[in-house]
Amino acid sequence: METTLDLSTLNPLSPEVISKQATINIGTIGHVAHGKSTVVKAISGVQTVRFKNELERNITIKLGYANAKIYKCQNEACPRPGCYKSYRSNMEDNPKCERPFCGGIMKLERHVSFVDCPGHDILMATMLNGAAVMDAALLLVAANESCPQPQTSEHLAAIEIMKLQHIIILQNKVDLIKESAALEHYQSILQFVKGTIADSAPIVPISAQLKYNIDAVNEYIVKRIPIPVRDFTADPRLIVIRSFDVNKPGAEVESLTG
């Protein structure tokens, strides 16, 4: 016997929803080569740089997409932030905790959709398209370069215009510098965001390449970024931020699709 879901009782954290569908969009923003795509891969396991010219130049050109599920171990003895783990979106809802000798069961806390934006100056329009659907943002700042870099400033200005309230700053590539240099760089980030929309945003030191402190990023996403209110009974509203050319040049009118 089939059961019918009452849409009026559903919310973005309902198991029936969060299990199958990402309910929050988080953008990765910042200067070119500061590690935006690498962070998305570290959290989701998905490589967003897919096109040949992107792989050859090692930069994001098109908007990239990846979904991830974030879990928390239900064993109270499991220490934070290591009790937070993220996996691809096809992961089961209650996997076992991977921490040795823990044996706890993990609970699905968030199902996130990442919008990976390009950082190159000539691709600013592409970044703005992505900003249109963001509920929150991860601002990447490479610790081995001075802060701010040009697109760090421009991307922050863009989300300020969009009135994006929820931001987490990731001080990436801390594995490439000494601790004293990282602390100096941290102060320069504080100075840079002072008086902006990111003034009170947490700054998390990470190494996306080594997956260092990614569990702390997962914890901040769960605790600091609220799920937007969604009305599942309302008429759907679609925002088109990217299109694909499915019709080859010279195609007959009868064979056009899309």
C-alpha positions as CSV (number, residue, x, y, z in Angstrom):
1,M,0.0,0.0,0.0
2,E,1.4,3.4,-1.1
3,T,1.8,6.1,1.5
4,T,1.3,9.8,0.5
5,L,3.5,12.4,2.0
6,D,1.9,15.5,3.4
7,L,4.0,18.2,2.0
8,S,2.8,20.8,4.5
9,T,4.5,18.8,7.3
10,L,7.9,18.7,5.6
11,N,10.8,21.0,6.3
12,P,14.4,21.0,5.0
13,L,15.6,18.8,7.9
14,S,12.9,16.2,7.5
15,P,14.5,12.8,6.9
16,E,12.4,12.2,3.8
17,V,13.8,15.5,2.3
18,I,17.4,15.7,3.6
19,S,18.1,12.1,2.6
20,K,17.4,12.7,-1.1
21,Q,17.8,16.4,-1.7
22,A,20.4,19.1,-0.8
23,T,18.5,21.8,1.1
24,I,21.2,24.5,1.3
25,N,23.4,26.1,-1.3
26,I,26.9,27.1,-0.3
27,G,29.3,29.0,-2.6
28,T,33.1,28.9,-2.6
29,I,34.5,32.3,-3.4
30,G,38.0,33.9,-3.4
31,H,41.0,34.6,-5.5
32,V,42.2,32.3,-8.3
33,A,44.2,29.3,-7.1
34,H,43.4,29.8,-3.5
35,G,41.9,26.3,-3.2
36,K,38.1,26.7,-3.8
37,S,37.7,23.5,-5.9
38,T,40.1,21.6,-3.6
39,V,38.0,22.4,-0.6
40,V,34.9,21.3,-2.3
41,K,36.6,18.0,-3.2
42,A,37.9,17.6,0.4
43,I,34.4,17.9,1.7
44,S,32.3,16.2,-1.0
45,G,34.8,13.8,-2.7
46,V,33.7,15.3,-6.0
47,Q,36.1,16.9,-8.5
48,T,34.3,20.0,-9.8
49,V,37.0,20.9,-12.4
50,R,35.9,18.6,-15.3
51,F,36.5,20.3,-18.6
52,K,39.6,19.8,-20.7
53,N,40.7,23.4,-20.7
54,E,40.1,23.7,-17.0
55,L,42.2,20.6,-16.2
56,E,45.0,21.8,-18.5
57,R,45.1,25.3,-16.9
58,N,44.2,24.0,-13.4
59,I,41.6,26.7,-12.9
60,T,37.8,26.7,-12.7
61,I,36.2,28.4,-15.7
62,K,32.5,27.2,-15.6
63,L,30.5,27.1,-12.4
64,G,31.2,23.7,-10.7
65,Y,28.7,21.7,-8.6
66,A,29.0,19.0,-6.0
67,N,26.7,17.7,-3.2
68,A,27.8,16.4,0.2
69,K,26.2,14.9,3.3
70,I,27.5,16.0,6.6
71,Y,27.1,13.7,9.6
72,K,27.7,13.8,13.4
73,C,28.6,10.8,15.5
74,Q,25.9,10.1,18.1
75,N,28.5,8.7,20.6
76,E,29.0,11.4,23.2
77,A,32.5,10.1,23.8
78,C,33.5,10.9,20.2
79,P,35.5,14.2,20.4
80,R,34.7,17.2,18.3
81,P,35.4,18.3,15.7
82,G,36.4,14.7,14.6
83,C,32.8,13.6,15.3
84,Y,31.8,15.5,12.1
85,K,32.3,13.8,8.8
86,S,31.3,14.5,5.2
87,Y,30.7,12.1,2.3
88,R,29.3,12.1,-1.2
89,S,25.5,12.5,-1.4
90,N,24.9,8.8,-2.3
91,M,26.0,7.8,1.2
92,E,23.5,6.0,3.5
93,D,21.8,8.1,6.2
94,N,23.2,6.4,9.3
95,P,26.7,5.0,8.6
96,K,29.0,3.8,11.4
97,C,31.6,6.2,12.7
98,E,35.0,5.6,11.2
99,R,36.9,6.7,14.3
100,P,38.9,3.7,15.7
101,F,37.2,2.0,18.7
102,C,34.2,4.4,18.6
103,G,31.4,2.2,17.2
104,G,28.9,5.0,17.2
105,I,26.2,5.6,14.6
106,M,26.3,8.8,12.6
107,K,23.3,11.0,12.1
108,L,22.7,13.0,8.9
109,E,22.8,16.7,9.9
110,R,23.1,18.5,6.5
111,H,22.8,17.8,2.8
112,V,24.7,20.6,1.1
113,S,25.0,21.7,-2.5
114,F,28.2,23.5,-3.3
115,V,28.5,26.1,-6.1
116,D,32.2,26.3,-7.0
117,C,32.9,29.8,-8.5
118,P,35.9,30.7,-10.7
119,G,38.4,33.1,-9.1
120,H,39.9,34.6,-12.3
121,D,39.2,38.3,-12.9
122,I,37.8,37.8,-16.4
123,L,35.3,35.3,-15.0
124,M,33.6,37.7,-12.5
125,A,30.3,37.5,-14.4
126,T,30.3,33.8,-13.9
127,M,30.9,34.2,-10.2
128,L,27.9,36.7,-10.0
129,N,25.7,34.1,-11.6
130,G,26.6,31.6,-8.9
131,A,26.1,34.2,-6.1
132,A,22.4,34.4,-7.2
133,V,21.6,31.0,-5.7
134,M,23.9,31.1,-2.6
135,D,22.5,30.8,0.9
136,A,26.0,31.0,2.5
137,A,29.6,31.2,1.4
138,L,33.1,29.8,2.1
139,L,35.6,32.6,1.5
140,L,39.0,31.1,0.7
141,V,42.2,33.0,1.5
142,A,45.5,31.4,0.7
143,A,47.9,31.7,3.7
144,N,51.0,31.8,1.4
145,E,49.9,35.0,-0.3
146,S,49.3,38.5,1.1
147,C,45.7,39.4,2.0
148,P,43.7,40.7,0.2
149,Q,44.3,39.6,-3.4
150,P,42.2,41.4,-6.1
151,Q,39.4,38.8,-6.5
152,T,39.2,38.2,-2.7
153,S,38.1,41.8,-2.4
154,E,35.8,41.7,-5.5
155,H,34.1,38.5,-4.4
156,L,33.5,39.8,-0.9
157,A,32.1,43.0,-2.4
158,A,29.8,40.9,-4.6
159,I,28.3,38.9,-1.7
160,E,28.0,42.1,0.3
161,I,25.8,43.5,-2.5
162,M,23.8,40.2,-2.4
163,K,23.4,40.7,1.4
164,L,24.7,37.2,2.1
165,Q,24.7,36.9,5.9
166,H,26.4,33.6,6.5
167,I,30.1,33.4,5.7
168,I,32.9,31.2,6.9
169,I,36.5,32.3,6.1
170,L,38.9,29.5,5.4
171,Q,42.6,30.3,5.7
172,N,43.9,27.7,3.3
173,K,47.4,26.3,2.6
174,V,48.6,26.7,6.2
175,D,50.8,23.6,5.6
176,L,53.0,25.8,3.4
177,I,54.0,28.4,6.0
178,K,55.4,28.6,9.5
179,E,53.1,29.1,12.5
180,S,54.3,32.7,13.1
181,A,53.6,33.6,9.4
182,A,50.1,32.0,9.7
183,L,49.4,34.1,12.8
184,E,50.5,37.3,11.0
185,H,48.4,36.3,8.0
186,Y,45.4,35.7,10.3
187,Q,45.7,39.3,11.6
188,S,45.8,40.6,8.0
189,I,42.5,38.7,7.3
190,L,40.9,40.3,10.4
191,Q,42.0,43.7,9.2
192,F,40.7,43.0,5.7
193,V,37.2,42.0,6.8
194,K,36.8,44.7,9.4
195,G,33.7,46.7,8.8
196,T,32.4,44.3,6.1
197,I,29.6,41.7,6.1
198,A,32.3,39.1,7.1
199,D,33.4,41.1,10.1
200,S,32.3,38.5,12.7
201,A,32.8,35.4,10.4
202,P,34.9,32.6,11.9
203,I,38.3,32.1,10.4
204,V,39.3,28.4,10.2
205,P,42.9,27.4,9.3
206,I,42.9,24.5,6.9
207,S,44.9,22.5,4.3
208,A,42.4,21.4,1.7
209,Q,45.1,19.4,-0.1
210,L,45.9,17.4,3.1
211,K,42.3,17.5,4.4
212,Y,43.6,19.1,7.6
213,N,40.8,20.6,9.7
214,I,38.0,19.8,7.2
215,D,36.1,18.2,10.1
216,A,36.1,21.6,11.8
217,V,34.7,23.2,8.6
218,N,31.9,20.6,8.6
219,E,31.1,21.5,12.3
220,Y,31.0,25.2,11.4
221,I,28.7,24.5,8.5
222,V,26.3,22.7,10.8
223,K,26.5,25.1,13.7
224,R,26.9,28.5,12.0
225,I,24.9,28.3,8.8
226,P,21.1,27.9,9.4
227,I,19.0,26.1,6.9
228,P,16.8,28.6,4.8
229,V,13.1,28.3,5.2
230,R,11.6,26.3,2.3
231,D,7.8,26.1,1.5
232,F,7.3,22.7,-0.2
233,T,3.7,23.5,-1.0
234,A,4.4,26.8,-2.9
235,D,4.8,27.0,-6.6
236,P,8.4,26.2,-7.6
237,R,10.7,29.1,-8.6
238,L,13.7,28.3,-10.8
239,I,16.8,30.4,-11.2
240,V,18.8,29.5,-14.4
241,I,22.5,30.1,-13.7
242,R,24.0,28.0,-16.4
243,S,22.9,26.5,-19.8
244,F,24.4,23.8,-22.0
245,D,24.6,23.7,-25.8
246,V,23.0,20.4,-26.6
247,N,22.3,21.2,-30.2
248,K,25.3,20.9,-32.6
249,P,25.9,23.5,-35.2
250,G,24.0,22.8,-38.4
251,A,21.4,20.6,-36.7
252,E,18.1,20.2,-38.6
253,V,15.1,22.1,-37.1
254,E,13.2,18.8,-36.5
255,S,16.1,17.5,-34.4
256,L,16.5,20.5,-32.1
257,T,16.1,19.6,-28.4
258,G,15.8,21.7,-25.2
